[in-house]
């Protein structure tokens, strides 16, 4: 009979051994319990999936004469039909492909991994937002890089600090989620986008724009993406890349994203991907291509935006009514998250077990920092619960908070 003493000690690499688990992924396990109202995971609303459209797209992908492309090995760069559909999609965002190439990836997470393997060596510096997307921090750390943060304000990441930031070395990469950054919901202002692109061209540092949430704008005016703006800033086109995904717009189960890079980098990126997985699922790509060709996406996104607008407003009103001045937050104009700070110094990591006992889940804010994390912040997602359940979730959070304060 084996015992814990008999458990093998495998010689993990230094990087793998140091890699911390994702708080979000761990919380998703707790949130599976029926009594828990989860405001933790960044999941799209399952009841809004266009299952009818995806069913028809699947049938079309497997139709006589087309099924071979869906079931056979494919090109590393991606299936031609999907690449064409995604180019059209990107053109609608003001992005042209002159001097660029588009690579289909297994989710945008793989795009980050490809860029990390492509550019980063042990000890290289990556500049990120502070706070930043947790899975990106994991990816860059696993590549051996050091993440250095840019603080945020009302205009998004304070990119001008790149001129004064005490960096241990010249950065290899600047990585930003904009608009509606995860977790903060902040969007980089037009002025800062232009400044960053000019800086990147001057210093020849690649800026990677991660844009999973731009299609989820529900208020305000859309700003041109960094990649579109780079077409107007002298020299910037060669130093700006972009990744996005169908996970938020269509369905995460497709595991489809894409990476747009200047052509020389894109060719090298394709070789990196080839060594990782040969190619992304041909079947998923052909289904997605048929779905995008069907013309159903705009109406689907309109329905999603309307639902998310209602849910975000319900969450923000409930937070204000319950906590008043004890909880500060800015209501975002889109995306999936509300980022909040307790003004009384509440430690959200310590609050989480009480909240779970009360039947609600959130993500403590310290999960989104590479170092020097504040303990008074939390991320709340509003996408997967109804307005009524969101209000109940806030009530449970408030009860846990009051109990923690002895109230």
N, C-alpha and C positions, 0 to 999 in steps of 0.2 A: 504494500500500500504506500502510495506516495504521500509526502507531506510538504509543507512549505519549505522545509529545509532541503528537500530534493529538487526544488524548482531550479532549472538551469539558469545560470547567469550568462546571458548572451553578450558578446562584446560589441555593444552598439557603438556607432561612430560618435565622436564627441558632439557633433551637431545634432544628431538624432536624440541623444541622451539629454541634451539641454533644451530640446524643443518642448514648450509648455502646451498643455492641452487647451483646446478652444473652449472658453467658458460658454459660448453660445451653443456649441454642439452638445456639451454636457447638460445645459439647461433644457435643451430640446427633449432629452430623456425624461426629465422631471415633468415637463409640460404635457407629456403623453397621458398623464393621469387625468381621468375624466373630471375630477373636481377642481382642477387647476385652470384658472384663466391666465393664459400666457400672453404677456406683452414683451416677450423676450426675443424670439426668433424673427429674423427678417424674411419671413415667408410670404409669398403672394397668397391672396385669398383663393382657396381651392374651389369654392362654390362659383367663382367667376371664370374658371377655365372655360375656354371655348371648345368643349369636348365634341360638339357636333362638327365644328370646322376641322378639328384635328382627326376625327374619324374619317371624314371625307378625304382629307389629305393623305391619310394612311392608305385608304383604298386606291386613291389615284397613284400613289407611289408604287403600289404592288400590282397595278393593272398590267395586262398583257403588253409586252413590249417595253415596259418601264421597270418591271420588277428586278431585272438583272442588275441595274445600276444601284438599287437599294440593298441588294443582298450580296454583292460582290465586293472585293477589296476596292478601295478608292484611292484618290490622289492625296498625298500628304497635305497639299495646300487647301484641299476641300473639294467637294463635288461642284462641277461647273454650274449646275442649276442654282445651287444655294449661293455660291459666290456672286453670281449675276444678280440674284434677288437682293443680296445684302449690299451690293454696290448701289443699286437703285434706292434702297432704304437709306444708305448714308448720303446719297445725293440729295435726298429730301431734307437732310440736316445741314446742307450747305457744304458738303465735303466732296471734293473731286479727287480722283485717283491718279492724276498726273504725277509721275515720279514716285508713286506709292504702290504697295501691293497689299491685298487683303488675304489673311490666313485664317481659315476656320479652325477653332479650337474646341476642346472638350470642356465647355464652360469658360467664362472669363478667368476663372481661377487658374486654369492651365496657361492662359495667356501671360499671367503674372509670372508663373513658373518658367515659362520659355524666356521671357525677358531677363529674369534673374540669372538663368543658366547662360544666356547669351552675353551678358554684360558684366556680371559681378564675380570678383575674386575675393578670397578671404581678406577681410579687413576693409573692403571698399565701403564708401559712404553713400547711403541713400537718404535723400531728404524727403520727409513725409509730413503730412499734416499732423497736428497734435491737438486732439486725438486723431487716430487713424484707423482704417479698416483692419480688423484683427487678423484676418487670414493673409493679408498682404504683409503684415509684420512677421507672421510665421514664415511665409515664403522667403522673404529677404534674409531673415535670421538663419534659416536652414541653408541658404547660399553662403553663409559666413559673413554677410555684410553687417554694418553697423547703421542703425536707423537713427537719424537726427531729426527732431521735430520742429516745425514752424507753428507757433501759436496762432489761434484764430481770433477774429473779432467779427463785427457785423458785415464786413466785406469778404469774409472767408479767410483762408490762410494768409498770413502776413508775409507775402513773398518778398517784399522789400528787405526783410531781415536777412535774405541771402547775402546781402552786401556786408553785413556786420556780424553774422553768426560765426561763433568760434567753432570752426569745423576742424576735425583732426586731419582731414585730407580733402583734396578737391573732390566734389561729389561726382559719382558716375551716373546718377539718375535722380530726377525729381519726380515723385509719384503723388498725384492728387486725384481725389474723387470729387468731381464737380460736374453738374450741380448736385445739391442735396447730399452732401457728404455723409458717409456712414462712419461714425454714429451721429455727428452733430447736426446734420441737416443743412449746414452752411453752404452757400454758393459763392464762388469766387466772382468778384465784381469785374465788369468790363475793363476798368482801368488796370486792375491787377493782372488780368489775363494778358493784356497787351504788354505790360511791364515784364511779366515772366517770360514771354516769348522773346522779347528783345534781349533779355538777360541770357536766355538759353542760346540764342544765336551768337551772342558776343563771346560767351564762355565755352561754347560747343559742348553743352551738357544736354542729354536727352531728357525731355519732359514726357512722361507717360500719363495720359489722361484716361482715367477709368470712369466710364459713363454708363452705369447700369440704370440710373434713375431718371435721366432726362426725359424719357417718354412719360413719366408719371407727374409732370407739372400740372397742378390743379388751379393755381392762382398766378397772377403777375405775368410779366413779359419774358419770353425766352431769350437768352443771350446766345450768341454764336459760340459754338464749342471752341476749345483751344485749337483743335485740328483745323477747323474752318478759318479761324483767325490767323493761323500760321501762314495761310496763303497770301496774307496782306502785309505781313511783317518781314522785311528783308532778311533773308537767311534762315528764317525760323522753320520753314517747311522741312528742312533736312534734320531738324532737331526736335521734332514733335511726333509722338506716336499716340495711338488710341486703342483702347479695348472697350468692348461692350458685350451684351449678352441678350439672348432670348428668354432668359430665366424669369425676368420680371415682366416682360411684355407678353410672352406666350405661355411657357410652362418650364419650370426648372428641371422636370424629368427628362426633357430632351437633351440636357447637358450640352448646350450649344452656345458658344461665344465666338468672337472674332477679334483679330488683332490687325490693326492697320499700322504699317511702318514704312519709312522711306525704303525704296526698292533694295538697296544693298543690304540693309539690315533685315528686311523681310526674307531675302534669299537665305541668309545665314540662319534666321529663325526657323525656316522650313527644315533645314538640316537638323536643328536641335529637336524639333517636334518629331521628325522621322525616327530619331534615336529613342524617343520616349514611348510612342504608341503607334508608329507607322501612319495612322490617320484616324480622324474622329469617325464615329459610327456612320457608315454610309446610309444605313436605314434611317437614322434620326435626321440626317441631313436632307435626304430626299423628301421625307415627310414635311420638314420645315420649309423646304423650297416650294412644295405644292401649296402649303398653307399661305405663305407670303404671296405667291402668284394668284391665290384665290381672291385677294382684295378684302378679306374679312378683318384684317388687323386694325384698321382705323376705327371701325365701329366697336370692336372688342375693347380697344384702349379707351374709347370714350366712356364705355360702361364701367370700366375699372376705375378711371379717374373720378367719376361721379361718386362711386361707392367710397373711395378712399378720402375724398373731400369731406363727405358726411362723417366718416369715422374719425378723421383727424380733428375735426371741429368738436365732435363729442368728447374726445379724449382731452383736448385742451381746456374746454369749458369745465369738465369734471375736475381736472387738476387745479384749476384756479379756484373753483368753488370749495374744494376740500382743503387745500393747503394755503391758499392766499399767498402772503409774502414769504412764507417759509420755503417755497419752491419756485425758483426762477427758471424760465425757459422762453425761447423765441419760437413762435409757431411758424413752421416752414411753409413754403409755397408749393411743396410737392414732396416726392420721395416716400419713405416708409417709416420714418422715425421722428420722435421728439426727444431731444437731449435736455436734461434738466439738472439743476444743482440745488441741493439743500442749503439754505442760508444759515441754518443753525449748526452746521458742521456735522450733520448725521453721516455716519460711516455706512455707505450703501452696501459694502461687502458684509458688514456685520448685520445689516438690516435684512439681507436676502433670506437667511433661514427662517426668520420670523414671517416674512412675506409668503414663503412657500408653505409654512404651517397654516397661514391664513387663507391659502388657496389661490395665490397669484404669483407670477414669475416676471422678473425683469432682468436686465443685464447690468451688473455693477460697472460703473464708468472706468474703473482702473484697468479693466481688461483691454482697453483701447490705447494704451500708452506703452511705448517701448521702455521708458524709464521715468522716474519722478512723477508717478501717477497721483493725482488728487484722489481723495477717498469720498468726496461728497457728491459725486455725479452718478447718473444712471441713464440708461437708454431704454425707451419705451417704444414698442412697435404697435401701430394701430391698424394694420392691414387685415388681420385674420379674425378679428372679433367684431360682433355687431355693436352698434352704439350702446345698446342696453348692457351688454356684457363688458364693454369698456368702462362704463360708469360703475358697474359692480366691481370690476378689477381695481379701479381707483379707490373705491370705498374700502376694499380689503387692504390695499397698500396703506391707506390712511390709518386703518385700525392697527396694522403692524407697527407703523411709525409711532403712533401714540403709545402703544404698549412698550416700545423700546425706550421712550422718553419717560416712562413711568406715569403716563397720563391716563 
